[in-house]
Amino acid sequence: MVDKPTRNPMAFLLPHEFTHSWNGKYRRPAGLVTSDFQEPEKTRLLWIYEGLTEYIGTILTARCGLLTPEESRDYIALTAEKMQNQRGRRWRPLLDTTVGAPNNFFGGGWESWSRSADYYDEGVLIWLEVDARIRQLTSGSRSLDDFCRAFFGGETGPPAVKPYTLDDVVAELNALAPYDWKTYFERRLTSTADHAPLDGIEQSGWRLSHADKPSSLFQQSESMSKNTYLASSVGLVLSAEGAVVDVIPGSVADRAGVGPGMKVAAVNSRRFTSDGLTRAITAAKSDHHPLELLTENGEFFKTFTVDYHDGLKYPHLVRNESKPDLLTQIFKPLTPPNGKASAAAAD
């Protein structure tokens, strides 16, 4: 795609699939290597198969120039915000989304409570933290790039599949940067929590914040999905026609009684439009009147009062000057435009 607003939200896809040539095709979780179609696949390591691939695809998108460094930070912010709003982590650990992978794509509403294929996006946050921690443990001399070279590197020859286990991954990480990696992964995979794992962003010298204006990438993503994403403010995700795609559990919309399957017909007595709803949210910040959402649910109409006055909230990353900017280093190309690899990349 040459149209940038259309291309940007999916710019990571080509690097993602390219990465699968060695993380998935050559090296593959042992549970996904089966002798025939009668043997069920064991999907526990999808957070490596897909999660690590999603992370590598994200940073390769920045390194090859498909996204600018600023756009790449915005992509990380969108990913982190999406995972923050997955309130199902309070009862369902990430590992369960890998085990239940065959059932993750049926939809039906309340995705933010039931969780779906979160091993993709949460995998980005987990492997960013691994990358940042390796850099810290080795005083910047090593990174996840070195792990990938050692673990996924192969020899020239005919196609091959080399299965791996979690113990293999942990052993290679320990050889690179000694740490209790097994306990770290167990905690990230098996624990429930109120919040997404944002330590990698913070260790990289940034923090997730909010502004009342969306980034260009956020707007492009909304345009591509044809949804209005207000999860971080009122707690709603709506289609262009006002259908409630999802409601964030515990949000003001949820507490007011709005739920998936309903359709917002009017906002403050005016016919629903996405722009009209965002203007009403902005106005409620100063006039202190609650939002009134007239909803249609089958044959029934009902008005819900949403008492919200904090304005629009869109995710951004903000620099923490007290820490080194590892994220910029991670996004930096290993080979400069003149084609000569840096000394670090050549090691």
C-alpha positions as CSV (number, residue, x, y, z in Angstrom):
1,M,0.0,0.0,0.0
2,V,1.4,3.4,-1.0
3,D,-1.4,5.4,0.7
4,K,0.2,6.2,4.1
5,P,-2.9,6.6,6.2
6,T,-4.1,3.2,5.0
7,R,-0.7,1.6,5.2
8,N,0.5,2.8,8.6
9,P,-1.8,0.8,10.9
10,M,-0.8,-2.4,9.1
11,A,2.8,-1.5,8.4
12,F,4.1,-4.1,10.8
13,L,2.5,-7.0,9.0
14,L,5.2,-7.6,6.4
15,P,8.1,-7.5,9.0
16,H,5.9,-9.8,11.2
17,E,5.4,-12.4,8.6
18,F,9.1,-12.1,7.5
19,T,10.1,-12.9,11.1
20,H,8.0,-16.1,11.0
21,S,10.5,-17.5,8.5
22,W,12.8,-18.2,11.4
23,N,10.5,-17.9,14.4
24,G,7.8,-20.3,13.4
25,K,9.0,-22.0,10.2
26,Y,12.6,-22.9,11.1
27,R,12.4,-22.8,14.9
28,R,8.9,-23.8,16.2
29,P,7.5,-24.6,19.7
30,A,7.7,-28.4,20.2
31,G,4.0,-28.5,20.9
32,L,3.3,-27.1,17.5
33,V,5.3,-29.8,15.7
34,T,2.9,-32.7,15.1
35,S,3.3,-35.9,13.0
36,D,-0.1,-35.6,11.4
37,F,-3.4,-33.7,11.6
38,Q,-4.8,-36.2,14.0
39,E,-2.4,-35.1,16.8
40,P,-3.6,-32.0,18.6
41,E,-1.3,-29.0,18.8
42,K,-0.2,-27.7,22.2
43,T,-0.3,-23.9,22.0
44,R,1.2,-22.8,25.3
45,L,4.1,-21.1,23.7
46,L,2.2,-18.9,21.3
47,W,3.4,-15.9,23.4
48,I,6.8,-16.7,21.9
49,Y,5.7,-17.9,18.4
50,E,3.4,-14.9,17.9
51,G,4.2,-12.6,20.8
52,L,8.0,-12.4,20.1
53,T,7.3,-12.2,16.3
54,E,4.9,-9.3,17.0
55,Y,7.6,-7.5,18.9
56,I,10.3,-8.2,16.4
57,G,7.9,-7.1,13.6
58,T,7.2,-3.9,15.5
59,I,10.9,-2.9,15.8
60,L,11.8,-4.0,12.3
61,T,9.0,-1.7,11.1
62,A,10.8,1.2,12.7
63,R,14.2,0.1,11.7
64,C,13.4,-0.2,8.0
65,G,11.5,3.1,7.9
66,L,8.0,1.9,7.3
67,L,7.1,4.0,10.4
68,T,9.0,6.9,11.8
69,P,10.4,6.6,15.4
70,E,7.5,8.8,16.6
71,E,4.9,6.7,14.8
72,S,6.5,3.6,16.2
73,R,6.2,5.0,19.8
74,D,2.6,5.7,19.0
75,Y,2.2,2.1,18.0
76,I,3.6,0.9,21.3
77,A,1.3,3.4,23.1
78,L,-1.8,2.0,21.2
79,T,-0.7,-1.6,22.1
80,A,-0.1,-0.8,25.7
81,E,-3.5,1.1,26.0
82,K,-5.4,-1.8,24.4
83,M,-3.8,-4.2,26.9
84,Q,-4.5,-1.8,29.8
85,N,-8.2,-1.9,28.9
86,Q,-8.3,-5.7,28.8
87,R,-9.9,-6.0,32.2
88,G,-10.2,-9.8,31.8
89,R,-6.6,-10.0,33.1
90,R,-8.2,-9.7,36.6
91,W,-9.5,-13.3,36.3
92,R,-7.8,-14.8,33.2
93,P,-4.0,-15.0,33.0
94,L,-2.2,-14.6,29.7
95,L,-1.2,-18.3,29.5
96,D,-4.9,-19.2,29.4
97,T,-5.3,-17.2,26.2
98,T,-2.6,-19.4,24.6
99,V,-4.2,-22.6,25.7
100,G,-7.6,-21.5,24.6
101,A,-6.2,-20.1,21.2
102,P,-8.6,-22.1,19.0
103,N,-11.6,-20.4,20.7
104,N,-10.2,-16.8,20.7
105,F,-11.7,-15.5,17.5
106,F,-15.4,-15.9,17.8
107,G,-16.2,-12.4,19.1
108,G,-19.6,-11.7,20.5
109,G,-18.9,-8.6,22.7
110,W,-17.3,-8.2,26.1
111,E,-13.9,-8.9,24.6
112,S,-12.2,-6.7,27.1
113,W,-13.6,-9.0,29.9
114,S,-13.2,-12.4,28.2
115,R,-9.8,-11.6,26.6
116,S,-8.9,-12.8,23.1
117,A,-5.6,-13.5,21.4
118,D,-3.7,-11.2,23.8
119,Y,-0.5,-13.2,23.4
120,Y,0.1,-11.1,20.3
121,D,-0.1,-7.6,21.8
122,E,0.8,-8.4,25.4
123,G,3.8,-10.4,23.9
124,V,5.0,-7.0,22.6
125,L,5.1,-5.6,26.1
126,I,6.7,-8.8,27.6
127,W,9.5,-9.0,25.0
128,L,10.1,-5.2,25.2
129,E,10.7,-5.7,28.9
130,V,13.1,-8.7,28.1
131,D,15.0,-6.5,25.6
132,A,15.3,-3.6,28.0
133,R,16.4,-5.9,30.9
134,I,19.1,-7.6,28.8
135,R,20.4,-4.2,27.9
136,Q,20.5,-3.1,31.5
137,L,22.0,-6.4,32.8
138,T,24.8,-6.2,30.2
139,S,25.4,-2.4,30.5
140,G,24.2,-2.0,26.9
141,S,26.6,-4.5,25.4
142,R,23.9,-7.0,24.5
143,S,20.2,-7.0,23.5
144,L,17.4,-9.2,22.3
145,D,19.1,-9.0,18.8
146,D,21.9,-11.1,20.2
147,F,19.4,-13.7,21.6
148,C,17.7,-13.9,18.2
149,R,21.0,-14.4,16.4
150,A,22.0,-17.2,18.7
151,F,18.6,-18.9,19.1
152,F,17.1,-18.6,15.7
153,G,20.2,-18.5,13.6
154,G,20.7,-21.5,11.3
155,E,22.9,-22.9,8.6
156,T,22.4,-22.6,4.8
157,G,20.7,-25.7,3.5
158,P,17.4,-27.3,2.8
159,P,14.3,-26.4,4.8
160,A,14.3,-27.7,8.3
161,V,12.3,-27.5,11.5
162,K,14.1,-27.2,14.8
163,P,11.6,-27.5,17.8
164,Y,12.2,-25.7,21.0
165,T,10.8,-25.7,24.6
166,L,10.6,-22.9,27.2
167,D,13.6,-24.4,28.9
168,D,15.6,-23.9,25.7
169,V,14.6,-20.2,25.6
170,V,15.5,-19.7,29.2
171,A,18.9,-21.4,28.8
172,E,19.8,-19.2,25.9
173,L,18.7,-16.0,27.7
174,N,20.7,-17.1,30.8
175,A,23.8,-17.7,28.6
176,L,23.4,-14.1,27.3
177,A,22.4,-12.3,30.4
178,P,22.1,-14.3,33.6
179,Y,18.8,-13.7,35.4
180,D,15.9,-15.7,36.8
181,W,14.1,-15.7,33.5
182,K,11.9,-18.7,34.2
183,T,10.4,-17.0,37.3
184,Y,9.9,-13.8,35.3
185,F,8.0,-15.6,32.5
186,E,5.9,-17.6,35.0
187,R,4.9,-14.4,36.7
188,R,3.9,-12.7,33.5
189,L,2.1,-15.8,32.1
190,T,0.3,-17.2,35.1
191,S,-0.6,-14.2,37.3
192,T,-3.7,-12.1,37.3
193,A,-3.4,-8.4,37.6
194,D,-5.3,-5.1,37.4
195,H,-2.9,-3.5,34.9
196,A,-0.9,-4.5,31.8
197,P,2.8,-5.2,32.1
198,L,4.2,-1.7,31.3
199,D,7.6,-2.2,33.0
200,G,9.4,-2.6,29.6
201,I,8.1,0.9,28.5
202,E,9.2,2.4,31.8
203,Q,12.6,0.7,31.8
204,S,13.1,2.0,28.2
205,G,12.8,5.6,29.4
206,W,9.2,6.3,28.6
207,R,5.8,6.1,30.2
208,L,2.2,5.7,29.0
209,S,0.2,8.9,29.3
210,H,-2.9,10.5,27.8
211,A,-3.7,13.6,25.8
212,D,-7.0,15.1,24.6
213,K,-5.8,14.8,20.9
214,P,-5.3,11.5,19.2
215,S,-2.0,10.7,17.4
216,S,-2.1,10.4,13.6
217,L,-1.6,6.6,13.9
218,F,-4.6,6.4,16.3
219,Q,-6.8,8.3,13.8
220,Q,-5.6,6.1,11.0
221,S,-6.3,2.9,13.0
222,E,-9.8,4.2,13.9
223,S,-10.5,5.0,10.2
224,M,-9.3,1.6,9.1
225,S,-11.5,-0.2,11.7
226,K,-14.4,2.2,11.2
227,N,-14.9,2.2,14.9
228,T,-14.8,5.0,17.5
229,Y,-12.4,4.1,20.3
230,L,-13.3,5.8,23.5
231,A,-12.2,3.1,25.9
232,S,-9.9,5.3,28.0
233,S,-12.5,7.9,28.6
234,V,-16.1,6.8,28.8
235,G,-15.2,3.1,28.2
236,L,-16.9,2.6,24.9
237,V,-16.0,1.2,21.5
238,L,-18.6,2.0,18.9
239,S,-19.2,1.3,15.2
240,A,-19.7,4.1,12.8
241,E,-23.5,3.5,13.1
242,G,-23.4,3.7,16.9
243,A,-23.5,-0.1,17.6
244,V,-21.8,-0.9,20.9
245,V,-18.8,-3.1,20.0
246,D,-17.4,-3.3,23.5
247,V,-17.7,-1.8,26.9
248,I,-14.8,-1.7,29.3
249,P,-15.8,-3.3,32.6
250,G,-15.7,-0.8,35.5
251,S,-15.9,2.2,33.2
252,V,-18.5,4.9,33.5
253,A,-20.4,3.5,30.6
254,D,-20.4,0.1,32.2
255,R,-21.6,1.5,35.5
256,A,-24.4,3.4,33.8
257,G,-25.6,0.1,32.3
258,V,-24.6,0.3,28.6
259,G,-23.6,-3.0,27.1
260,P,-22.5,-4.7,23.8
261,G,-25.4,-5.4,21.5
262,M,-27.0,-2.1,22.1
263,K,-27.0,0.8,19.6
264,V,-26.5,4.4,20.6
265,A,-29.2,6.3,18.6
266,A,-28.8,9.8,20.1
267,V,-26.4,11.7,22.4
268,N,-27.9,14.5,24.5
269,S,-31.1,14.4,22.3
270,R,-29.2,14.7,19.0
271,R,-28.9,11.9,16.5
272,F,-25.7,9.9,17.0
273,T,-22.6,10.7,15.1
274,S,-19.0,9.8,16.2
275,D,-18.1,13.5,16.0
276,G,-21.1,14.5,17.9
277,L,-20.3,12.1,20.7
278,T,-16.7,13.3,21.0
279,R,-17.8,16.9,21.0
280,A,-20.3,16.1,23.8
281,I,-17.6,14.4,25.9
282,T,-15.4,17.5,25.5
283,A,-18.3,19.8,26.4
284,A,-19.1,17.8,29.6
285,K,-15.6,18.6,30.9
286,S,-16.6,22.3,31.4
287,D,-20.4,22.3,31.7
288,H,-20.6,19.4,34.2
289,H,-23.7,18.0,32.6
290,P,-23.7,14.2,32.3
291,L,-24.0,12.6,28.9
292,E,-27.4,11.2,28.0
293,L,-27.2,8.2,25.6
294,L,-30.4,7.1,24.0
295,T,-29.9,3.4,23.1
296,E,-31.8,0.9,21.0
297,N,-31.8,-2.7,22.2
298,G,-34.1,-4.9,20.0
299,E,-37.6,-3.4,20.3
300,F,-36.7,-1.3,23.4
301,F,-35.3,2.2,23.8
302,K,-33.7,3.5,27.0
303,T,-31.7,6.5,28.0
304,F,-28.6,6.0,30.1
305,T,-27.0,8.8,32.0
306,V,-23.2,8.7,31.8
307,D,-21.7,11.0,34.5
308,Y,-18.2,11.7,33.0
309,H,-16.3,15.0,33.0
310,D,-12.6,14.2,32.4
311,G,-12.6,14.8,28.6
312,L,-11.2,12.8,25.8
313,K,-8.2,10.5,26.5
314,Y,-5.9,9.2,23.9
315,P,-2.6,7.2,24.5
316,H,0.8,8.6,24.0
317,L,4.3,7.8,25.3
318,V,6.0,10.6,27.3
319,R,9.7,10.7,27.8
320,N,11.1,10.1,31.3
321,E,14.4,12.0,31.3
322,S,15.6,10.3,34.5
323,K,16.2,7.1,32.5
324,P,18.2,6.3,29.4
325,D,16.2,6.3,26.2
326,L,16.5,2.6,25.3
327,L,13.4,2.7,23.1
328,T,15.1,5.0,20.6
329,Q,18.1,2.6,20.6
330,I,15.8,-0.3,20.0
331,F,14.2,1.4,17.0
332,K,17.5,2.5,15.5
333,P,18.5,0.6,12.3
334,L,21.4,-1.8,12.8
335,T,22.7,-0.9,9.3
336,P,22.9,2.8,8.5
337,P,21.9,4.2,5.1
338,N,25.4,3.9,3.7
339,G,25.1,0.1,4.0
340,K,28.0,-0.4,6.5
341,A,26.9,-2.3,9.5
342,S,27.8,-0.8,12.9
343,A,30.5,-2.5,15.0
344,A,27.8,-3.6,17.5
345,A,25.7,-5.2,14.8
346,A,28.7,-7.0,13.4
347,D,29.7,-8.6,16.7
